[in-house]
Amino acid sequence: MTLDARGLGSRELFVKLKELLSSQCGRDVFIEVMVASYQDARQGRAFVSMSGCRADIQEKEGYYVLLISGNVCCI
């Protein structure tokens, strides 16, 4: 699953991540979230870690990808 969040602000990113993770409650996931900045990726990683998932950051040409994996705890 892929989410392009490059045009979203921080608040909107958190809302989308919460909705996405809530819909996957109790499931193993692999989600790629594209964000505009490294700061967005770091904030997203911190948010995702509260759900029990692992999140890694990869730099691409002009944007970052937050790679979310693991079993989602219900948040």
PDB file of N, H, CA, C and O in Angstrom:
ATOM      1  N   MET A   1       0.852  -1.162   0.000  1.00  0.00           N
ATOM      2  CA  MET A   1       0.000   0.000   0.000  1.00  0.00           C
ATOM      3  C   MET A   1       0.903   1.233   0.000  1.00  0.00           C
ATOM      4  O   MET A   1       1.934   1.259   0.673  1.00  0.00           O
ATOM      5  N   THR A   2       0.508   2.241  -0.754  1.00  0.00           N
ATOM      6  H   THR A   2      -0.329   2.219  -1.300  1.00  0.00           H
ATOM      7  CA  THR A   2       1.285   3.474  -0.858  1.00  0.00           C
ATOM      8  C   THR A   2       0.380   4.678  -0.591  1.00  0.00           C
ATOM      9  O   THR A   2      -0.757   4.740  -1.059  1.00  0.00           O
ATOM     10  N   LEU A   3       0.913   5.625   0.168  1.00  0.00           N
ATOM     11  H   LEU A   3       1.836   5.574   0.548  1.00  0.00           H
ATOM     12  CA  LEU A   3       0.214   6.877   0.451  1.00  0.00           C
ATOM     13  C   LEU A   3       1.129   8.025   0.054  1.00  0.00           C
ATOM     14  O   LEU A   3       2.241   8.144   0.568  1.00  0.00           O
ATOM     15  N   ASP A   4       0.665   8.867  -0.857  1.00  0.00           N
ATOM     16  H   ASP A   4      -0.239   8.771  -1.274  1.00  0.00           H
ATOM     17  CA  ASP A   4       1.421  10.055  -1.250  1.00  0.00           C
ATOM     18  C   ASP A   4       0.952  11.213  -0.386  1.00  0.00           C
ATOM     19  O   ASP A   4      -0.126  11.765  -0.605  1.00  0.00           O
ATOM     20  N   ALA A   5       1.767  11.578   0.597  1.00  0.00           N
ATOM     21  H   ALA A   5       2.642  11.129   0.775  1.00  0.00           H
ATOM     22  CA  ALA A   5       1.417  12.640   1.541  1.00  0.00           C
ATOM     23  C   ALA A   5       2.322  13.858   1.359  1.00  0.00           C
ATOM     24  O   ALA A   5       2.464  14.669   2.275  1.00  0.00           O
ATOM     25  N   ARG A   6       2.924  13.987   0.198  1.00  0.00           N
ATOM     26  H   ARG A   6       2.808  13.329  -0.546  1.00  0.00           H
ATOM     27  CA  ARG A   6       3.872  15.088  -0.025  1.00  0.00           C
ATOM     28  C   ARG A   6       3.212  16.448   0.007  1.00  0.00           C
ATOM     29  O   ARG A   6       3.890  17.434   0.293  1.00  0.00           O
ATOM     30  N   GLY A   7       1.936  16.551  -0.271  1.00  0.00           N
ATOM     31  H   GLY A   7       1.386  15.750  -0.504  1.00  0.00           H
ATOM     32  CA  GLY A   7       1.255  17.847  -0.260  1.00  0.00           C
ATOM     33  C   GLY A   7       0.543  18.160   1.044  1.00  0.00           C
ATOM     34  O   GLY A   7      -0.130  19.185   1.157  1.00  0.00           O
ATOM     35  N   LEU A   8       0.688  17.276   2.034  1.00  0.00           N
ATOM     36  H   LEU A   8       1.234  16.444   1.942  1.00  0.00           H
ATOM     37  CA  LEU A   8      -0.020  17.459   3.300  1.00  0.00           C
ATOM     38  C   LEU A   8       0.854  18.156   4.336  1.00  0.00           C
ATOM     39  O   LEU A   8       2.076  18.009   4.335  1.00  0.00           O
ATOM     40  N   GLY A   9       0.217  18.910   5.210  1.00  0.00           N
ATOM     41  H   GLY A   9      -0.776  19.029   5.210  1.00  0.00           H
ATOM     42  CA  GLY A   9       0.912  19.476   6.358  1.00  0.00           C
ATOM     43  C   GLY A   9       1.059  18.418   7.437  1.00  0.00           C
ATOM     44  O   GLY A   9       0.528  17.316   7.300  1.00  0.00           O
ATOM     45  N   SER A  10       1.765  18.735   8.496  1.00  0.00           N
ATOM     46  H   SER A  10       2.196  19.630   8.607  1.00  0.00           H
ATOM     47  CA  SER A  10       2.016  17.766   9.569  1.00  0.00           C
ATOM     48  C   SER A  10       0.731  17.244  10.189  1.00  0.00           C
ATOM     49  O   SER A  10       0.589  16.039  10.397  1.00  0.00           O
ATOM     50  N   ARG A  11      -0.194  18.124  10.482  1.00  0.00           N
ATOM     51  H   ARG A  11      -0.079  19.103  10.312  1.00  0.00           H
ATOM     52  CA  ARG A  11      -1.453  17.701  11.111  1.00  0.00           C
ATOM     53  C   ARG A  11      -2.226  16.746  10.201  1.00  0.00           C
ATOM     54  O   ARG A  11      -2.721  15.713  10.651  1.00  0.00           O
ATOM     55  N   GLU A  12      -2.323  17.099   8.927  1.00  0.00           N
ATOM     56  H   GLU A  12      -1.920  17.938   8.562  1.00  0.00           H
ATOM     57  CA  GLU A  12      -3.039  16.247   7.977  1.00  0.00           C
ATOM     58  C   GLU A  12      -2.345  14.901   7.823  1.00  0.00           C
ATOM     59  O   GLU A  12      -3.007  13.873   7.676  1.00  0.00           O
ATOM     60  N   LEU A  13      -1.008  14.900   7.856  1.00  0.00           N
ATOM     61  H   LEU A  13      -0.471  15.735   7.975  1.00  0.00           H
ATOM     62  CA  LEU A  13      -0.249  13.653   7.777  1.00  0.00           C
ATOM     63  C   LEU A  13      -0.596  12.738   8.945  1.00  0.00           C
ATOM     64  O   LEU A  13      -0.824  11.544   8.753  1.00  0.00           O
ATOM     65  N   PHE A  14      -0.637  13.291  10.154  1.00  0.00           N
ATOM     66  H   PHE A  14      -0.452  14.262  10.310  1.00  0.00           H
ATOM     67  CA  PHE A  14      -0.970  12.482  11.330  1.00  0.00           C
ATOM     68  C   PHE A  14      -2.389  11.924  11.247  1.00  0.00           C
ATOM     69  O   PHE A  14      -2.630  10.777  11.623  1.00  0.00           O
ATOM     70  N   VAL A  15      -3.322  12.729  10.757  1.00  0.00           N
ATOM     71  H   VAL A  15      -3.127  13.661  10.451  1.00  0.00           H
ATOM     72  CA  VAL A  15      -4.705  12.265  10.619  1.00  0.00           C
ATOM     73  C   VAL A  15      -4.767  11.107   9.623  1.00  0.00           C
ATOM     74  O   VAL A  15      -5.427  10.102   9.887  1.00  0.00           O
ATOM     75  N   LYS A  16      -4.090  11.237   8.486  1.00  0.00           N
ATOM     76  H   LYS A  16      -3.554  12.054   8.272  1.00  0.00           H
ATOM     77  CA  LYS A  16      -4.082  10.174   7.475  1.00  0.00           C
ATOM     78  C   LYS A  16      -3.425   8.909   8.024  1.00  0.00           C
ATOM     79  O   LYS A  16      -3.932   7.806   7.821  1.00  0.00           O
ATOM     80  N   LEU A  17      -2.298   9.067   8.719  1.00  0.00           N
ATOM     81  H   LEU A  17      -1.886   9.963   8.884  1.00  0.00           H
ATOM     82  CA  LEU A  17      -1.619   7.897   9.294  1.00  0.00           C
ATOM     83  C   LEU A  17      -2.505   7.202  10.325  1.00  0.00           C
ATOM     84  O   LEU A  17      -2.581   5.974  10.355  1.00  0.00           O
ATOM     85  N   LYS A  18      -3.167   7.980  11.161  1.00  0.00           N
ATOM     86  H   LYS A  18      -3.105   8.978  11.137  1.00  0.00           H
ATOM     87  CA  LYS A  18      -4.047   7.388  12.175  1.00  0.00           C
ATOM     88  C   LYS A  18      -5.195   6.628  11.515  1.00  0.00           C
ATOM     89  O   LYS A  18      -5.512   5.512  11.925  1.00  0.00           O
ATOM     90  N   GLU A  19      -5.818   7.220  10.499  1.00  0.00           N
ATOM     91  H   GLU A  19      -5.561   8.127  10.166  1.00  0.00           H
ATOM     92  CA  GLU A  19      -6.903   6.552   9.782  1.00  0.00           C
ATOM     93  C   GLU A  19      -6.414   5.269   9.129  1.00  0.00           C
ATOM     94  O   GLU A  19      -7.067   4.229   9.213  1.00  0.00           O
ATOM     95  N   LEU A  20      -5.276   5.351   8.487  1.00  0.00           N
ATOM     96  H   LEU A  20      -4.745   6.196   8.419  1.00  0.00           H
ATOM     97  CA  LEU A  20      -4.713   4.200   7.788  1.00  0.00           C
ATOM     98  C   LEU A  20      -4.375   3.078   8.752  1.00  0.00           C
ATOM     99  O   LEU A  20      -4.737   1.925   8.514  1.00  0.00           O
ATOM    100  N   LEU A  21      -3.687   3.401   9.833  1.00  0.00           N
ATOM    101  H   LEU A  21      -3.394   4.338  10.026  1.00  0.00           H
ATOM    102  CA  LEU A  21      -3.294   2.379  10.799  1.00  0.00           C
ATOM    103  C   LEU A  21      -4.512   1.815  11.535  1.00  0.00           C
ATOM    104  O   LEU A  21      -4.566   0.615  11.808  1.00  0.00           O
ATOM    105  N   SER A  22      -5.479   2.658  11.856  1.00  0.00           N
ATOM    106  H   SER A  22      -5.436   3.632  11.635  1.00  0.00           H
ATOM    107  CA  SER A  22      -6.690   2.183  12.528  1.00  0.00           C
ATOM    108  C   SER A  22      -7.445   1.187  11.658  1.00  0.00           C
ATOM    109  O   SER A  22      -8.035   0.235  12.168  1.00  0.00           O
ATOM    110  N   SER A  23      -7.427   1.402  10.353  1.00  0.00           N
ATOM    111  H   SER A  23      -6.947   2.175   9.938  1.00  0.00           H
ATOM    112  CA  SER A  23      -8.130   0.496   9.446  1.00  0.00           C
ATOM    113  C   SER A  23      -7.417  -0.849   9.305  1.00  0.00           C
ATOM    114  O   SER A  23      -7.992  -1.808   8.790  1.00  0.00           O
ATOM    115  N   GLN A  24      -6.172  -0.918   9.759  1.00  0.00           N
ATOM    116  H   GLN A  24      -5.705  -0.139  10.177  1.00  0.00           H
ATOM    117  CA  GLN A  24      -5.374  -2.147   9.653  1.00  0.00           C
ATOM    118  C   GLN A  24      -5.147  -2.803  11.013  1.00  0.00           C
ATOM    119  O   GLN A  24      -4.252  -3.637  11.157  1.00  0.00           O
ATOM    120  N   CYS A  25      -5.932  -2.442  11.986  1.00  0.00           N
ATOM    121  H   CYS A  25      -6.658  -1.765  11.869  1.00  0.00           H
ATOM    122  CA  CYS A  25      -5.779  -2.907  13.362  1.00  0.00           C
ATOM    123  C   CYS A  25      -5.620  -4.432  13.440  1.00  0.00           C
ATOM    124  O   CYS A  25      -6.459  -5.178  12.935  1.00  0.00           O
ATOM    125  N   GLY A  26      -4.532  -4.883  14.079  1.00  0.00           N
ATOM    126  H   GLY A  26      -3.851  -4.277  14.489  1.00  0.00           H
ATOM    127  CA  GLY A  26      -4.279  -6.300  14.294  1.00  0.00           C
ATOM    128  C   GLY A  26      -3.690  -7.024  13.097  1.00  0.00           C
ATOM    129  O   GLY A  26      -3.494  -8.238  13.160  1.00  0.00           O
ATOM    130  N   ARG A  27      -3.404  -6.330  12.022  1.00  0.00           N
ATOM    131  H   ARG A  27      -3.563  -5.344  11.971  1.00  0.00           H
ATOM    132  CA  ARG A  27      -2.880  -6.953  10.801  1.00  0.00           C
ATOM    133  C   ARG A  27      -1.406  -6.629  10.609  1.00  0.00           C
ATOM    134  O   ARG A  27      -0.904  -5.618  11.101  1.00  0.00           O
ATOM    135  N   ASP A  28      -0.731  -7.501   9.889  1.00  0.00           N
ATOM    136  H   ASP A  28      -1.139  -8.322   9.489  1.00  0.00           H
ATOM    137  CA  ASP A  28       0.630  -7.210   9.439  1.00  0.00           C
ATOM    138  C   ASP A  28       0.525  -6.291   8.232  1.00  0.00           C
ATOM    139  O   ASP A  28      -0.283  -6.519   7.332  1.00  0.00           O
ATOM    140  N   VAL A  29       1.345  -5.257   8.221  1.00  0.00           N
ATOM    141  H   VAL A  29       2.002  -5.071   8.952  1.00  0.00           H
ATOM    142  CA  VAL A  29       1.273  -4.278   7.137  1.00  0.00           C
ATOM    143  C   VAL A  29       2.646  -3.999   6.549  1.00  0.00           C
ATOM    144  O   VAL A  29       3.673  -4.205   7.196  1.00  0.00           O
ATOM    145  N   PHE A  30       2.643  -3.530   5.321  1.00  0.00           N
ATOM    146  H   PHE A  30       1.809  -3.363   4.795  1.00  0.00           H
ATOM    147  CA  PHE A  30       3.801  -2.898   4.708  1.00  0.00           C
ATOM    148  C   PHE A  30       3.246  -1.718   3.927  1.00  0.00           C
ATOM    149  O   PHE A  30       2.559  -1.893   2.920  1.00  0.00           O
ATOM    150  N   ILE A  31       3.548  -0.522   4.400  1.00  0.00           N
ATOM    151  H   ILE A  31       4.106  -0.380   5.218  1.00  0.00           H
ATOM    152  CA  ILE A  31       3.001   0.701   3.821  1.00  0.00           C
ATOM    153  C   ILE A  31       4.154   1.646   3.495  1.00  0.00           C
ATOM    154  O   ILE A  31       5.064   1.835   4.301  1.00  0.00           O
ATOM    155  N   GLU A  32       4.102   2.232   2.310  1.00  0.00           N
ATOM    156  H   GLU A  32       3.362   2.078   1.655  1.00  0.00           H
ATOM    157  CA  GLU A  32       5.063   3.257   1.916  1.00  0.00           C
ATOM    158  C   GLU A  32       4.342   4.596   1.934  1.00  0.00           C
ATOM    159  O   GLU A  32       3.316   4.773   1.277  1.00  0.00           O
ATOM    160  N   VAL A  33       4.895   5.538   2.697  1.00  0.00           N
ATOM    161  H   VAL A  33       5.728   5.394   3.231  1.00  0.00           H
ATOM    162  CA  VAL A  33       4.306   6.879   2.768  1.00  0.00           C
ATOM    163  C   VAL A  33       5.334   7.869   2.234  1.00  0.00           C
ATOM    164  O   VAL A  33       6.420   8.012   2.796  1.00  0.00           O
ATOM    165  N   MET A  34       4.984   8.550   1.145  1.00  0.00           N
ATOM    166  H   MET A  34       4.102   8.434   0.688  1.00  0.00           H
ATOM    167  CA  MET A  34       5.873   9.548   0.566  1.00  0.00           C
ATOM    168  C   MET A  34       5.605  10.891   1.238  1.00  0.00           C
ATOM    169  O   MET A  34       4.462  11.341   1.308  1.00  0.00           O
ATOM    170  N   VAL A  35       6.668  11.526   1.733  1.00  0.00           N
ATOM    171  H   VAL A  35       7.597  11.161   1.676  1.00  0.00           H
ATOM    172  CA  VAL A  35       6.553  12.832   2.383  1.00  0.00           C
ATOM    173  C   VAL A  35       7.570  13.793   1.778  1.00  0.00           C
ATOM    174  O   VAL A  35       8.553  13.372   1.168  1.00  0.00           O
ATOM    175  N   ALA A  36       7.323  15.076   1.952  1.00  0.00           N
ATOM    176  H   ALA A  36       6.524  15.418   2.447  1.00  0.00           H
ATOM    177  CA  ALA A  36       8.133  16.098   1.302  1.00  0.00           C
ATOM    178  C   ALA A  36       9.475  16.352   1.981  1.00  0.00           C
ATOM    179  O   ALA A  36      10.449  16.698   1.312  1.00  0.00           O
ATOM    180  N   SER A  37       9.539  16.184   3.306  1.00  0.00           N
ATOM    181  H   SER A  37       8.748  15.903   3.850  1.00  0.00           H
ATOM    182  CA  SER A  37      10.769  16.575   4.008  1.00  0.00           C
ATOM    183  C   SER A  37      11.228  15.507   4.997  1.00  0.00           C
ATOM    184  O   SER A  37      10.458  14.635   5.401  1.00  0.00           O
ATOM    185  N   TYR A  38      12.482  15.597   5.368  1.00  0.00           N
ATOM    186  H   TYR A  38      13.107  16.305   5.039  1.00  0.00           H
ATOM    187  CA  TYR A  38      13.034  14.672   6.354  1.00  0.00           C
ATOM    188  C   TYR A  38      12.341  14.869   7.700  1.00  0.00           C
ATOM    189  O   TYR A  38      12.106  13.904   8.428  1.00  0.00           O
ATOM    190  N   GLN A  39      12.016  16.114   8.029  1.00  0.00           N
ATOM    191  H   GLN A  39      12.207  16.897   7.437  1.00  0.00           H
ATOM    192  CA  GLN A  39      11.318  16.407   9.284  1.00  0.00           C
ATOM    193  C   GLN A  39       9.960  15.711   9.315  1.00  0.00           C
ATOM    194  O   GLN A  39       9.582  15.142  10.339  1.00  0.00           O
ATOM    195  N   ASP A  40       9.225  15.750   8.211  1.00  0.00           N
ATOM    196  H   ASP A  40       9.531  16.212   7.379  1.00  0.00           H
ATOM    197  CA  ASP A  40       7.940  15.048   8.138  1.00  0.00           C
ATOM    198  C   ASP A  40       8.147  13.544   8.335  1.00  0.00           C
ATOM    199  O   ASP A  40       7.366  12.894   9.030  1.00  0.00           O
ATOM    200  N   ALA A  41       9.183  13.002   7.731  1.00  0.00           N
ATOM    201  H   ALA A  41       9.817  13.530   7.166  1.00  0.00           H
ATOM    202  CA  ALA A  41       9.474  11.578   7.860  1.00  0.00           C
ATOM    203  C   ALA A  41       9.800  11.216   9.311  1.00  0.00           C
ATOM    204  O   ALA A  41       9.331  10.196   9.815  1.00  0.00           O
ATOM    205  N   ARG A  42      10.591  12.037   9.976  1.00  0.00           N
ATOM    206  H   ARG A  42      10.972  12.866   9.566  1.00  0.00           H
ATOM    207  CA  ARG A  42      10.935  11.769  11.384  1.00  0.00           C
ATOM    208  C   ARG A  42       9.709  11.847  12.281  1.00  0.00           C
ATOM    209  O   ARG A  42       9.523  11.003  13.158  1.00  0.00           O
ATOM    210  N   GLN A  43       8.879  12.849  12.067  1.00  0.00           N
ATOM    211  H   GLN A  43       9.030  13.535  11.355  1.00  0.00           H
ATOM    212  CA  GLN A  43       7.661  12.986  12.873  1.00  0.00           C
ATOM    213  C   GLN A  43       6.711  11.822  12.611  1.00  0.00           C
ATOM    214  O   GLN A  43       6.088  11.301  13.536  1.00  0.00           O
ATOM    215  N   GLY A  44       6.603  11.421  11.355  1.00  0.00           N
ATOM    216  H   GLY A  44       7.109  11.844  10.603  1.00  0.00           H
ATOM    217  CA  GLY A  44       5.767  10.283  11.007  1.00  0.00           C
ATOM    218  C   GLY A  44       6.280   9.004  11.636  1.00  0.00           C
ATOM    219  O   GLY A  44       5.494   8.189  12.119  1.00  0.00           O
ATOM    220  N   ARG A  45       7.598   8.820  11.636  1.00  0.00           N
ATOM    221  H   ARG A  45       8.237   9.482  11.244  1.00  0.00           H
ATOM    222  CA  ARG A  45       8.202   7.625  12.247  1.00  0.00           C
ATOM    223  C   ARG A  45       7.891   7.571  13.740  1.00  0.00           C
ATOM    224  O   ARG A  45       7.568   6.506  14.266  1.00  0.00           O
ATOM    225  N   ALA A  46       7.984   8.701  14.421  1.00  0.00           N
ATOM    226  H   ALA A  46       8.246   9.566  13.994  1.00  0.00           H
ATOM    227  CA  ALA A  46       7.684   8.747  15.859  1.00  0.00           C
ATOM    228  C   ALA A  46       6.215   8.410  16.106  1.00  0.00           C
ATOM    229  O   ALA A  46       5.896   7.676  17.041  1.00  0.00           O
ATOM    230  N   PHE A  47       5.337   8.935  15.288  1.00  0.00           N
ATOM    231  H   PHE A  47       5.597   9.531  14.529  1.00  0.00           H
ATOM    232  CA  PHE A  47       3.905   8.665  15.427  1.00  0.00           C
ATOM    233  C   PHE A  47       3.606   7.187  15.200  1.00  0.00           C
ATOM    234  O   PHE A  47       2.867   6.571  15.968  1.00  0.00           O
ATOM    235  N   VAL A  48       4.179   6.625  14.149  1.00  0.00           N
ATOM    236  H   VAL A  48       4.780   7.125  13.525  1.00  0.00           H
ATOM    237  CA  VAL A  48       3.942   5.227  13.795  1.00  0.00           C
ATOM    238  C   VAL A  48       4.470   4.278  14.867  1.00  0.00           C
ATOM    239  O   VAL A  48       3.877   3.227  15.108  1.00  0.00           O
ATOM    240  N   SER A  49       5.569   4.635  15.505  1.00  0.00           N
ATOM    241  H   SER A  49       6.051   5.489  15.309  1.00  0.00           H
ATOM    242  CA  SER A  49       6.143   3.752  16.523  1.00  0.00           C
ATOM    243  C   SER A  49       5.180   3.538  17.691  1.00  0.00           C
ATOM    244  O   SER A  49       5.256   2.516  18.373  1.00  0.00           O
ATOM    245  N   MET A  50       4.277   4.489  17.929  1.00  0.00           N
ATOM    246  H   MET A  50       4.216   5.320  17.375  1.00  0.00           H
ATOM    247  CA  MET A  50       3.274   4.336  18.993  1.00  0.00           C
ATOM    248  C   MET A  50       2.256   3.249  18.656  1.00  0.00           C
ATOM    249  O   MET A  50       1.572   2.748  19.549  1.00  0.00           O
ATOM    250  N   SER A  51       2.148   2.877  17.375  1.00  0.00           N
ATOM    251  H   SER A  51       2.704   3.284  16.650  1.00  0.00           H
ATOM    252  CA  SER A  51       1.201   1.839  16.967  1.00  0.00           C
ATOM    253  C   SER A  51       1.813   0.448  17.052  1.00  0.00           C
ATOM    254  O   SER A  51       1.142  -0.549  16.786  1.00  0.00           O
ATOM    255  N   GLY A  52       3.092   0.383  17.424  1.00  0.00           N
ATOM    256  H   GLY A  52       3.637   1.193  17.640  1.00  0.00           H
ATOM    257  CA  GLY A  52       3.763  -0.906  17.521  1.00  0.00           C
ATOM    258  C   GLY A  52       4.456  -1.331  16.242  1.00  0.00           C
ATOM    259  O   GLY A  52       5.023  -2.422  16.178  1.00  0.00           O
ATOM    260  N   CYS A  53       4.419  -0.492  15.230  1.00  0.00           N
ATOM    261  H   CYS A  53       3.958   0.394  15.282  1.00  0.00           H
ATOM    262  CA  CYS A  53       5.054  -0.814  13.955  1.00  0.00           C
ATOM    263  C   CYS A  53       6.471  -0.256  13.897  1.00  0.00           C
ATOM    264  O   CYS A  53       6.855   0.618  14.674  1.00  0.00           O
ATOM    265  N   ARG A  54       7.215  -0.781  12.967  1.00  0.00           N
ATOM    266  H   ARG A  54       6.903  -1.491  12.336  1.00  0.00           H
ATOM    267  CA  ARG A  54       8.559  -0.283  12.683  1.00  0.00           C
ATOM    268  C   ARG A  54       8.437   0.673  11.497  1.00  0.00           C
ATOM    269  O   ARG A  54       7.637   0.456  10.587  1.00  0.00           O
ATOM    270  N   ALA A  55       9.234   1.720  11.523  1.00  0.00           N
ATOM    271  H   ALA A  55       9.884   1.897  12.263  1.00  0.00           H
ATOM    272  CA  ALA A  55       9.235   2.667  10.411  1.00  0.00           C
ATOM    273  C   ALA A  55      10.670   3.071  10.096  1.00  0.00           C
ATOM    274  O   ALA A  55      11.412   3.522  10.968  1.00  0.00           O
ATOM    275  N   ASP A  56      11.038   2.901   8.849  1.00  0.00           N
ATOM    276  H   ASP A  56      10.435   2.534   8.141  1.00  0.00           H
ATOM    277  CA  ASP A  56      12.360   3.296   8.366  1.00  0.00           C
ATOM    278  C   ASP A  56      12.186   4.424   7.361  1.00  0.00           C
ATOM    279  O   ASP A  56      11.127   4.572   6.752  1.00  0.00           O
ATOM    280  N   ILE A  57      13.234   5.212   7.198  1.00  0.00           N
ATOM    281  H   ILE A  57      14.094   5.091   7.693  1.00  0.00           H
ATOM    282  CA  ILE A  57      13.190   6.350   6.288  1.00  0.00           C
ATOM    283  C   ILE A  57      14.183   6.120   5.155  1.00  0.00           C
ATOM    284  O   ILE A  57      15.339   5.765   5.387  1.00  0.00           O
ATOM    285  N   GLN A  58      13.716   6.326   3.931  1.00  0.00           N
ATOM    286  H   GLN A  58      12.777   6.614   3.742  1.00  0.00           H
ATOM    287  CA  GLN A  58      14.588   6.285   2.761  1.00  0.00           C
ATOM    288  C   GLN A  58      14.498   7.621   2.044  1.00  0.00           C
ATOM    289  O   GLN A  58      13.422   8.202   1.905  1.00  0.00           O
ATOM    290  N   GLU A  59      15.649   8.091   1.594  1.00  0.00           N
ATOM    291  H   GLU A  59      16.523   7.619   1.707  1.00  0.00           H
ATOM    292  CA  GLU A  59      15.672   9.328   0.819  1.00  0.00           C
ATOM    293  C   GLU A  59      15.583   8.986  -0.662  1.00  0.00           C
ATOM    294  O   GLU A  59      16.298   8.112  -1.153  1.00  0.00           O
ATOM    295  N   LYS A  60      14.714   9.669  -1.355  1.00  0.00           N
ATOM    296  H   LYS A  60      14.133  10.378  -0.957  1.00  0.00           H
ATOM    297  CA  LYS A  60      14.567   9.525  -2.804  1.00  0.00           C
ATOM    298  C   LYS A  60      14.966  10.848  -3.439  1.00  0.00           C
ATOM    299  O   LYS A  60      15.420  11.756  -2.743  1.00  0.00           O
ATOM    300  N   GLU A  61      14.805  10.963  -4.727  1.00  0.00           N
ATOM    301  H   GLU A  61      14.436  10.225  -5.292  1.00  0.00           H
ATOM    302  CA  GLU A  61      15.141  12.213  -5.408  1.00  0.00           C
ATOM    303  C   GLU A  61      14.073  13.268  -5.137  1.00  0.00           C
ATOM    304  O   GLU A  61      13.016  13.261  -5.768  1.00  0.00           O
ATOM    305  N   GLY A  62      14.343  14.162  -4.214  1.00  0.00           N
ATOM    306  H   GLY A  62      15.202  14.169  -3.702  1.00  0.00           H
ATOM    307  CA  GLY A  62      13.446  15.275  -3.929  1.00  0.00           C
ATOM    308  C   GLY A  62      12.377  15.011  -2.891  1.00  0.00           C
ATOM    309  O   GLY A  62      11.583  15.905  -2.599  1.00  0.00           O
ATOM    310  N   TYR A  63      12.326  13.808  -2.317  1.00  0.00           N
ATOM    311  H   TYR A  63      12.971  13.082  -2.554  1.00  0.00           H
ATOM    312  CA  TYR A  63      11.351  13.510  -1.271  1.00  0.00           C
ATOM    313  C   TYR A  63      11.857  12.343  -0.424  1.00  0.00           C
ATOM    314  O   TYR A  63      12.929  11.795  -0.679  1.00  0.00           O
ATOM    315  N   TYR A  64      11.073  11.975   0.582  1.00  0.00           N
ATOM    316  H   TYR A  64      10.202  12.421   0.789  1.00  0.00           H
ATOM    317  CA  TYR A  64      11.434  10.881   1.487  1.00  0.00           C
ATOM    318  C   TYR A  64      10.305   9.868   1.533  1.00  0.00           C
ATOM    319  O   TYR A  64       9.142  10.202   1.309  1.00  0.00           O
ATOM    320  N   VAL A  65      10.664   8.626   1.826  1.00  0.00           N
ATOM    321  H   VAL A  65      11.609   8.355   2.008  1.00  0.00           H
ATOM    322  CA  VAL A  65       9.679   7.557   1.946  1.00  0.00           C
ATOM    323  C   VAL A  65       9.779   6.975   3.346  1.00  0.00           C
ATOM    324  O   VAL A  65      10.857   6.595   3.804  1.00  0.00           O
ATOM    325  N   LEU A  66       8.650   6.913   4.007  1.00  0.00           N
ATOM    326  H   LEU A  66       7.774   7.221   3.635  1.00  0.00           H
ATOM    327  CA  LEU A  66       8.533   6.290   5.320  1.00  0.00           C
ATOM    328  C   LEU A  66       8.022   4.874   5.078  1.00  0.00           C
ATOM    329  O   LEU A  66       6.901   4.685   4.605  1.00  0.00           O
ATOM    330  N   LEU A  67       8.847   3.879   5.404  1.00  0.00           N
ATOM    331  H   LEU A  67       9.757   4.032   5.788  1.00  0.00           H
ATOM    332  CA  LEU A  67       8.496   2.479   5.193  1.00  0.00           C
ATOM    333  C   LEU A  67       7.987   1.904   6.505  1.00  0.00           C
ATOM    334  O   LEU A  67       8.752   1.724   7.453  1.00  0.00           O
ATOM    335  N   ILE A  68       6.704   1.621   6.555  1.00  0.00           N
ATOM    336  H   ILE A  68       6.082   1.767   5.786  1.00  0.00           H
ATOM    337  CA  ILE A  68       6.045   1.161   7.775  1.00  0.00           C
ATOM    338  C   ILE A  68       5.779  -0.338   7.653  1.00  0.00           C
ATOM    339  O   ILE A  68       5.205  -0.796   6.665  1.00  0.00           O
ATOM    340  N   SER A  69       6.200  -1.094   8.664  1.00  0.00           N
ATOM    341  H   SER A  69       6.666  -0.722   9.466  1.00  0.00           H
ATOM    342  CA  SER A  69       5.963  -2.532   8.622  1.00  0.00           C
ATOM    343  C   SER A  69       5.706  -3.053  10.038  1.00  0.00           C
ATOM    344  O   SER A  69       6.101  -2.439  11.029  1.00  0.00           O
ATOM    345  N   GLY A  70       5.036  -4.199  10.100  1.00  0.00           N
ATOM    346  H   GLY A  70       4.715  -4.698   9.295  1.00  0.00           H
ATOM    347  CA  GLY A  70       4.786  -4.835  11.366  1.00  0.00           C
ATOM    348  C   GLY A  70       3.308  -5.081  11.600  1.00  0.00           C
ATOM    349  O   GLY A  70       2.474  -4.878  10.718  1.00  0.00           O
ATOM    350  N   ASN A  71       3.012  -5.516  12.791  1.00  0.00           N
ATOM    351  H   ASN A  71       3.690  -5.681  13.508  1.00  0.00           H
ATOM    352  CA  ASN A  71       1.636  -5.801  13.191  1.00  0.00           C
ATOM    353  C   ASN A  71       1.097  -4.567  13.913  1.00  0.00           C
ATOM    354  O   ASN A  71       1.668  -4.126  14.911  1.00  0.00           O
ATOM    355  N   VAL A  72       0.016  -4.023  13.411  1.00  0.00           N
ATOM    356  H   VAL A  72      -0.447  -4.381  12.601  1.00  0.00           H
ATOM    357  CA  VAL A  72      -0.534  -2.771  13.939  1.00  0.00           C
ATOM    358  C   VAL A  72      -1.317  -3.015  15.217  1.00  0.00           C
ATOM    359  O   VAL A  72      -2.266  -3.798  15.242  1.00  0.00           O
ATOM    360  N   CYS A  73      -0.906  -2.332  16.277  1.00  0.00           N
ATOM    361  H   CYS A  73      -0.135  -1.695  16.257  1.00  0.00           H
ATOM    362  CA  CYS A  73      -1.706  -2.302  17.506  1.00  0.00           C
ATOM    363  C   CYS A  73      -2.837  -1.324  17.285  1.00  0.00           C
ATOM    364  O   CYS A  73      -2.664  -0.345  16.558  1.00  0.00           O
ATOM    365  N   CYS A  74      -3.961  -1.550  17.871  1.00  0.00           N
ATOM    366  H   CYS A  74      -4.102  -2.345  18.461  1.00  0.00           H
ATOM    367  CA  CYS A  74      -5.102  -0.642  17.681  1.00  0.00           C
ATOM    368  C   CYS A  74      -4.829   0.672  18.402  1.00  0.00           C
ATOM    369  O   CYS A  74      -4.566   0.693  19.604  1.00  0.00           O
ATOM    370  N   ILE A  75      -4.895   1.772  17.647  1.00  0.00           N
ATOM    371  H   ILE A  75      -5.108   1.755  16.670  1.00  0.00           H
ATOM    372  CA  ILE A  75      -4.654   3.082  18.232  1.00  0.00           C
ATOM    373  C   ILE A  75      -5.881   3.954  18.123  1.00  0.00           C
ATOM    374  O   ILE A  75      -5.864   5.102  18.567  1.00  0.00           O
TER     375      ILE A  75
END
